[in-house]
């Protein structure tokens, strides 16, 4: 049944125009990152630095701090939009499906949407780098690691935004929450709160080790695991007990 739920969610995505965000959001982030990198080249690049890694730090700032957390809010609200319209929740939950599987399927679809977006970001970063003539060897696997780590760091935020989106019928409120809590993320990143603040985690995950406030990666991943698990349990329990209209 979970397989059928995932197939149904993917079918809804095919009928949407979400692919525009998959491409435009990474494109704008990479464009802004390279523009800032070139305008402040002497500040970012010191003797012995790899230009690719230094350019990536700007991508982590623009994409990780602002665009990606807001995108997660949009994606989470989108996967619930159809059910909020015209009694869709009642129709879905009238089927012989466990609510926990419904919630998990929607979370999995948002994870997939983030993965596609980050894959496009990785490709665009490399393309823009060659177009800008970056010097030095391109660390393919290092940058890919930052992309994967940033994607994993989104998991607690994905679940949290999904909880908010399930509870509220309007598309605007979850988005407003996402934007409102994303804005102070850079300030939070440099405090002890940063490693447990869900809207900061994507940027921390995307940042190279020498640019990241993360003191301990084992601790960072432990926090991700605990926070993600707690939010998932809370989300499933809340969704299972809630009367849907």
C-alpha positions as CSV (number, residue, x, y, z in Angstrom):
1,X,0.0,0.0,0.0
2,X,2.9,2.4,0.7
3,X,4.1,1.8,-2.8
4,X,0.7,2.8,-4.2
5,X,0.6,5.9,-2.0
6,X,4.1,6.9,-3.3
7,X,2.9,6.3,-6.9
8,X,-0.2,8.4,-6.4
9,X,1.9,11.3,-5.0
10,X,4.4,11.1,-7.9
11,X,1.4,11.2,-10.3
12,X,0.2,14.4,-8.8
13,X,3.7,15.9,-9.2
14,X,3.7,15.0,-12.9
15,X,0.5,17.0,-13.4
16,X,2.0,20.1,-11.7
17,X,4.5,22.7,-12.7
18,X,6.9,22.1,-9.8
19,X,9.7,21.4,-12.2
20,X,10.0,25.2,-12.6
21,X,11.1,25.5,-9.0
22,X,13.4,22.5,-9.4
23,X,15.4,24.5,-12.0
24,X,14.8,28.1,-11.2
25,X,15.6,28.0,-7.5
26,X,19.0,26.4,-7.9
27,X,19.7,28.6,-11.0
28,X,19.0,31.8,-9.1
29,X,21.0,30.6,-6.1
30,X,24.1,29.7,-8.2
31,X,23.9,32.9,-10.2
32,X,23.8,35.1,-7.0
33,X,26.6,33.0,-5.5
34,X,28.9,33.4,-8.4
35,X,28.1,37.1,-8.8
36,X,29.0,37.7,-5.1
37,X,32.1,35.5,-5.5
38,X,33.4,37.4,-8.5
39,X,32.6,40.8,-6.9
40,X,34.4,40.0,-3.7
41,X,37.1,37.6,-5.2
42,X,40.0,39.0,-3.2
43,X,38.2,38.6,0.0
44,X,37.2,35.0,-0.6
45,X,40.3,33.6,-2.3
46,X,43.7,33.5,-0.5
47,X,46.9,31.9,-1.7
48,X,46.5,28.2,-1.7
49,X,42.7,28.2,-1.7
50,X,40.7,26.1,-4.1
51,X,38.4,28.5,-6.1
52,X,35.8,25.8,-6.5
53,X,35.5,25.3,-2.7
54,X,35.4,29.0,-2.0
55,X,32.7,29.5,-4.7
56,X,30.7,26.7,-3.1
57,X,30.7,28.5,0.3
58,X,28.6,31.3,-1.4
59,X,26.2,28.7,-2.8
60,X,25.8,27.3,0.7
61,X,25.0,30.8,2.0
62,X,22.4,31.7,-0.7
63,X,20.9,28.2,-1.2
64,X,21.3,26.8,2.3
65,X,20.4,29.8,4.3
66,X,17.5,31.2,2.4
67,X,16.3,29.3,-0.7
68,X,16.4,25.7,0.4
69,X,14.5,26.2,3.8
70,X,11.8,28.2,2.0
71,X,11.6,25.6,-0.8
72,X,11.0,22.9,1.8
73,X,8.0,24.9,3.1
74,X,6.7,25.2,-0.4
75,X,7.1,21.5,-1.2
76,X,5.5,20.4,2.1
77,X,2.5,22.7,1.5
78,X,2.2,21.5,-2.0
79,X,1.9,17.8,-1.2
80,X,-1.0,18.6,1.1
81,X,-2.8,21.1,-1.1
82,X,-4.8,18.6,-3.0
83,X,-6.1,16.9,0.1
84,X,-7.1,20.2,1.7
85,X,-9.3,21.0,-1.3
86,X,-12.8,19.6,-1.6
87,X,-12.6,17.1,1.3
88,X,-9.6,15.3,-0.1
89,X,-8.4,14.1,3.3
90,X,-11.7,12.3,3.9
91,X,-11.6,10.6,0.5
92,X,-8.0,9.5,1.1
93,X,-8.4,8.3,4.6
94,X,-11.6,6.5,3.7
95,X,-9.4,4.0,1.9
96,X,-7.9,1.0,3.8
97,X,-4.6,2.8,4.5
98,X,-2.7,3.5,7.7
99,X,-2.4,7.2,8.5
100,X,1.2,6.6,9.4
101,X,1.9,5.4,5.8
102,X,0.1,8.4,4.4
103,X,2.2,10.8,6.4
104,X,5.4,8.9,5.6
105,X,4.6,8.8,1.9
106,X,4.2,12.6,1.8
107,X,7.4,13.1,3.7
108,X,9.2,10.7,1.3
109,X,7.9,12.7,-1.7
110,X,9.2,16.0,-0.2
111,X,12.5,14.3,0.3
112,X,12.5,13.3,-3.4
113,X,11.7,16.9,-4.4
114,X,14.6,18.2,-2.4
115,X,16.9,15.6,-3.9
116,X,16.0,16.6,-7.4
117,X,16.5,20.2,-6.6
118,X,19.9,19.6,-5.0
119,X,20.9,17.4,-8.0
120,X,20.2,20.4,-10.2
121,X,22.1,22.6,-7.9
122,X,25.2,20.4,-8.2
123,X,25.0,20.4,-12.0
124,X,24.5,24.1,-12.3
125,X,27.3,24.8,-9.9
126,X,29.7,22.9,-12.0
127,X,28.4,24.4,-15.3
128,X,28.7,28.0,-13.9
129,X,32.1,27.2,-12.6
130,X,33.5,26.2,-16.0
131,X,31.8,29.2,-17.6
132,X,33.4,31.5,-15.0
133,X,36.8,29.9,-15.6
134,X,37.5,28.8,-12.0
135,X,41.0,27.8,-11.4
136,X,42.2,24.6,-9.7
137,X,41.0,21.0,-9.7
138,X,37.2,20.5,-9.3
139,X,36.6,18.4,-6.2
140,X,33.7,16.5,-7.6
141,X,33.2,14.1,-4.7
142,X,33.8,16.8,-2.0
143,X,31.1,19.0,-3.5
144,X,28.8,16.1,-4.0
145,X,29.3,15.3,-0.3
146,X,28.2,18.8,0.6
147,X,25.1,18.4,-1.5
148,X,24.2,15.1,0.1
149,X,24.9,16.3,3.6
150,X,22.8,19.4,3.0
151,X,20.0,17.2,1.7
152,X,20.2,15.0,4.8
153,X,20.2,18.0,7.0
154,X,16.8,19.0,5.5
155,X,15.1,15.9,7.0
156,X,14.0,17.4,10.4
157,X,12.7,20.5,8.6
158,X,10.8,18.5,6.0
159,X,8.9,16.7,8.8
160,X,8.3,19.9,10.7
161,X,7.0,21.7,7.7
162,X,4.8,18.8,6.8
163,X,3.3,18.8,10.3
164,X,2.4,22.5,9.8
165,X,1.1,21.9,6.3
166,X,-1.2,19.1,7.4
167,X,-2.7,21.2,10.1
168,X,-3.5,24.3,8.0
169,X,-5.6,24.3,4.9
170,X,-4.2,27.5,3.4
171,X,-1.0,27.4,1.4
172,X,0.1,30.8,2.7
173,X,0.4,30.1,6.4
174,X,3.0,27.2,6.1
175,X,4.9,29.4,3.6
176,X,4.8,32.4,6.0
177,X,6.1,30.2,8.8
178,X,8.9,29.0,6.5
179,X,9.9,32.5,5.5
180,X,9.6,33.9,9.0
181,X,11.8,31.3,10.6
182,X,14.3,31.2,7.7
183,X,15.2,34.9,8.0
184,X,17.1,34.6,11.3
185,X,18.8,31.4,10.3
186,X,22.2,33.0,9.7
187,X,22.2,34.6,13.1
188,X,21.2,31.3,14.7
189,X,23.9,29.4,12.8
190,X,26.7,31.1,14.9
191,X,25.1,30.2,18.2
192,X,24.7,26.9,20.1
193,X,21.0,27.0,19.0
194,X,22.1,26.6,15.4
195,X,22.6,22.9,15.4
196,X,19.1,22.2,16.7
197,X,17.3,25.0,14.7
198,X,15.7,23.2,11.8
199,X,15.9,26.2,9.4
200,X,19.7,26.5,9.9
201,X,20.6,22.8,9.4
202,X,20.6,22.8,5.6
203,X,23.2,25.6,5.5
204,X,25.3,23.9,8.1
205,X,25.2,20.7,6.2
206,X,26.1,22.3,2.9
207,X,29.1,24.3,4.3
208,X,32.7,23.0,3.8
209,X,34.3,22.0,7.2
210,X,36.6,25.0,7.3
211,X,33.6,27.4,6.8
212,X,31.1,25.6,9.0
213,X,30.3,26.3,12.7
214,X,29.8,22.6,13.2
215,X,32.3,21.5,16.0
216,X,31.6,17.8,15.8
217,X,30.1,16.0,12.9
218,X,29.2,12.8,14.9
219,X,27.3,15.1,17.2
220,X,25.7,16.9,14.2
221,X,24.5,13.7,12.7
222,X,23.3,12.4,16.1
223,X,21.2,15.6,16.6
224,X,19.8,15.2,13.1
225,X,18.8,11.6,13.8
226,X,17.2,12.3,17.2
227,X,15.5,15.5,16.0
228,X,14.2,13.8,12.8
229,X,12.9,10.8,14.8
230,X,11.2,12.9,17.4
231,X,9.5,15.0,14.8
232,X,8.5,12.0,12.7
233,X,6.9,10.3,15.8
234,X,5.2,13.5,16.8
235,X,3.9,14.1,13.2
236,X,2.6,10.6,12.8
237,X,0.9,10.6,16.2
238,X,-0.6,14.0,15.6
239,X,-1.8,13.1,12.1
240,X,-3.3,9.8,13.3
241,X,-5.4,11.5,16.1
242,X,-6.5,14.5,14.1
243,X,-9.9,14.8,12.6
244,X,-9.4,15.7,8.9
245,X,-12.0,17.8,7.0
